[in-house]
Every structure is written in C-alpha cells, then in structure tokens.
Amino acid sequence: MSRSPGLRVLDALEGVRATLWPRPLAPLTPWAFLVPALLLTGLLVAALVPLADASLRQLDRATFRLDESWSLANYAAVLARPVYGVMALRTLGGALIVTAVTLLLAFPYAWLMVRTARPALRRLLLISLFLPFFIGQVVRAYGWLVVLGQQGLANSLLAALGLPPLTILYTFPGVLVGLVQYMLPFAVLMLAPALTAVPEEVELASAGLGATPLRTLWRVVLPLARPGLVAAGVVVFTLTLTDFAMPEIMGGGTNDFIASAVYDAFFQLGDPGLGGAIAILMTAVGSLAVGAVLALFGLGTLGYVEERR
Amino acid sequence: MALALSRRAVLATGTAMALAPWPRSVLAQDKPAELIVRAWGGVWVESLENGVSRPFTERTGIPVRHDLTEDNEIRPKIWAAVDQGRAPPIHVNWDTSTNATKSALRGVTEDLGDLANLADMLPAARPAGFDGVPLINMYSYVYVLAYRDEAFPDGPPDSWQIMLDPRFKGRVALYDDGIGFHPSAQIAGGGKFEDIPDNMEPAWEFIRKLKAQNPLLGEDPDFTSWFQNGEIDVACTILSNARAAKQSGIAVSWTVPKEGAKVDTDGMWIPKGLPENELFWAKEYVNFAMSQEAQQAWTSGLGLPGLRPGLTPPEDLVGDPAYPSSPEDFARLISVPTRILVEHESDWFQKFNEIMQG
C-alpha cells in the first residue's frame, strides 16, 4: 500500500529529527524546549553584571566618566539620601495596595467570565479585557488626564450635579487608580485558568451541602483558586514595583516611584553609577519581596500541578 | 520678442540661485542621504524647521530629519556610540549649553572653530574655558514667571513670592528638576546671588515652602497643556513656551519678577565619529544656523534673542525684559556661569527632587 505524500514528508522529517536528536537524548527533550527561555532569562541576568559594575564606580565630574576603581560610594549616597527611602516605601506601599485592589476587582471579573453560561457576555468580558492591551499604558494614562482633569469629564459631571470638583489627578491615589486599571487585565488573565480548573460541580456540591454562596467562596473557591491568586499577585506586584509611566504622568511630578529615580539618575543627572546602584538595590528588594510571597503562599500556578497530584 | 524658457533652464536657474551661498567646492562634497538634528518638540522644532532646516535643505538638497529624543536621553546614546567607535545616532545636537559642556568635557564633541560664521557671532557664542570651540551657543533664553491672565485681574505679579500665595495651592508649576528656578528661588528666598553655589539654603527654604503648595512638575509641553486645561495659574517656564501658548489662543502672559529671572543659553555641537562627508555637512548646517538669515528666522520663531548682532526683535517682544537685548536688560536677569552649572546643577536637581518627593 503506497503512503500519502503528507505521510512521506512526516517520515522524512522524523528521519531528520532522529539524526539531529537521537533517541538516547529523548529524556533531555523537555530541557531542550526550555533553552530559548533560559537563554533569554540568562541575558537579563547578564545585563545586571555591567549594571552592577557601573554601580561600583563613581562619576568624575571633571570628565563625566566613571572612575576606574571600585567603591561603594554610590550605595552610600543612595542610603544617605532619605528621598530614595521615601520613594522606595511609596513604591512598595503602592505596589501592595495596587495588588490587593486589583485582585479584589479581578476575581469576580474572572469568575464571571469563566462561569457565565451566556456566550455573548463572555465575549463582551473578553473584549473588554483585551481592548486595553491594544491601547498601551501611556495613552491610557493620558485618557485618565482627560477624565480626571480640572475640566475633565468627572468634574464636569460633578459640576452638573452641583458637587465640588474632585482633586484626584496628580495625587498618590490618582496614581494608584491608573495602576489598578492598567494591571486589571493581567490579573484576570492569570486568574481565569486557575478558576477554570476549579470544577463547577465542587461549588454545586458545596451549595448542596448547605453552604451559603459566601461560605462556598471562602472555603471552596478561594482555596482552590489560590495558585492563580498567588501568580496574579506576584505579576501585578512586580509590574507595579517597576512601573514608570503611570506615576510619571498621573503623579504630577511629586509622587514618583523608584523607577523614576533610576531614570533621573541615568538621564537627568547623567550618572550611570548612581542609577545602577538604585536599580540593583531595588531589584534586590523586589526579589526578596517576591521570594517572601512565594515562600508564604506557595508557587502559585507552578505549585498547582504538585498539589493536584 | 517672445521669451522662450525651457523647463530645464528654469530649474537650472532656480537651483543655482538656491545654492548661491555655497561655493562649488563645498557642494562637490559627497552629500549624505539626510542630516539628523536632535531638537525639542512643539514651538522649538517648528522654529528650527522654518528658520534653519528647511532653508538648508532648499539650498543643499540634503533633507534634515529632526530627532525629538529628549536632550538628556540622547546624551548617553551619543557617549556610548563615541566610546564604542560606532557612528553616533545624530549629526547635530541642539542642546542646553550646560549639557553640551558636559559632553565637551567628556571629549565627544568635534571642534567647530573653523566655521566661517562664528566670526560674526557675539563673544558669548564661544564657550569659556576651552582651547577650541567644542560647542557654539546660539541664543539666550529667560525662565519667566508665566501666569494665567484670568488669575491676575489687577495686573501681573511682581515677585516669585506669588507662588506661595494660598490662592494658588495646587496651581503652581515648575520643571520636574527645578531647572531654571534654583537661582530665582535663592533671591526670592532672601539669599544673595554671590552665595551661589556655596550657600543655597535660602533657595531650598523657598522651595520647601513651595512644596507645601503642591506644585505640578513637568516638561515643556506640560506647561502648555496645564495652562490650556486650567490646571495651573503660575509657572516658571521658558519664555518660548509661554509665548507659544499665548499665540495659540491661551490667555497667558509672563513677567520678569523684581528678584530677576534666570537667563541661560542653548547651543549646537557635533558628536565625534561621523564619516568625513557627514561631518562636513553637519558643520555646514551649524554654520548656516549662525547666518544672519537663519538666526533671524529661527530666534524670531522662538521669541529669543540670538547671539548674532543686528537681529530684529519680534514685534511683540520689543522692550520686553524677558527678551534681553541690552546690558541693562541682562543686568535685571540672573546669569549663573556655565562652569558653576556644570559642576553643581546635578546636585541642585537632587536637592530639589529630595524636597519635592519627600
């Protein structure tokens, strides 16, 4: 019986594969697929090396070049200036608030998107979720300026109702509003698969055994969705921790996050040594914070497979 | 007699007229596909386009592209390119004199001492403290006190102290690093000019009080949109921005307060590492920017006094102290030597940031 051309092509490809990747190497196949991702991550880590190197060299203002010799002067300068501590605390505090509020808003959204029996509603929720991705952070921030400005939509509405104007733009809460809106789609996207993995029958069984919806949520759905919550929390927290545009645009210049300090050091002050020191310190603080979250709450969706076993 | 002119003859005559300022030997140089000139956006790039770049292209046939990367952001890119022996990302950098001096100290700028039109410029066009001419200052500008007309029905404010008036809480704006404001704050805070840079405490005290006013901090385009959207009533900004806002119909005026206002200069420089022909035409561009014709059109568009004698001030700025044209005008302003700015301005930025972010 003659084989079809398609099968012959597949056979040929199989032959090539067997030559390039012999069967004894088969156990290594999963690792081979990891190589590109590991290379990319490796590049990111490698980029920290010159940054760390620069952080150990002080700027010579006679030549505007970094010193040849190493010192901890830049780290000492960062630690000696309270403003960096203030900005770091503002960033960490802001990231925590944004993470909490975003998860609170994302959870019902994701749950409804996963559970709804109406395809039209699911489509609407999905479109609403993906639309902001096509707009971009800077444009969205400027959108907020239009909405929340002195003569913006919100204040026009309040004025029409005879209410005093709202002053939220160019304040810390204003920055948080912008960040929550920016992070919401990320959190929903991280939560949805975790909620999909929670069988609806479990919720029905809980209700059948007399649990109220709130009790079912608290005792059944949330624990089962924990991997998604942890993953979404980590992603939102780290993205907020390093965000630059939203605090810059919506903060009015006096509510900067630490990323602005890094930018200012590199570009405004022209001091890559100082910028490197702030960046390294912030990377360390962020990594420790995420490490603590993972240690406390598990590996999120990575740990989910382990738990199901 | 009928005059018969062929299309070719008209084009040839036109081209010859357009190229008139450049001798044949100059035009014989290999022309680059384009020249890239870094510029600021808004009224700044419009003025450069109308006053320098377009006429330059008309005469040489070389298109000029404006790169609107911020001056602070292009600097490390140029420095890295020169250090690594790569071609720099731009041909001409239109820059603040302070930043340009930093690049000159780093040794990444070409010498411009051989440009013919430099001889016709005022002495202030040449940077002090260098053997050669690593940059050329092109014009002066003043950081004025700009205000919304509606907020001052009884006439313009006469002091920087107005920024501390509780009426203007949340309605004051400065540059995000305080550039242009530190020396004015020093005087407004009761300090002396002579104490700059050794004792700037009066400036920091004034800025601390200003912090309590919840000021907005931004860049050139922010001031225009803030005035336009009714977000602010007073600001310390460069005259060109206030004037552009006024010309676009926003009810904004400006003044030089009794304490004075900081005057500074911008310049042009060429990074090292360009191919020979590109360097040649980049120099021709800078040389043309110093010509009477280009200086008149460019600086009139900006509303700033060029550093070439004999320029006619724009009608709306004649007699305006923010458009200094005589020694008496300059005496009212606060001029900090570039050497001090190069050495200390970064510290002032940090201190300003420390107060505003605290």
Interface residues (C-beta under 8 A of the other chain):
Chain A: R61 A62 T63 F64 R65 R81 P82 V83 V86 M87 G149 Q150 Q151 G152 T167 Y170 G252 G253 T254 D256 A261 D264 F266 F267 Q268 L269 G270 D271 P272
Chain B: E70 N72 E73 R75 P76 W79 N99 K102 S103 L105 R106 G107 G170 D176 D177 K211 N214 P215 L216 L217 G218 N229 G230 E231 V342 E343 S346 F349 Q350 N353 E354 M356 Q357 G358
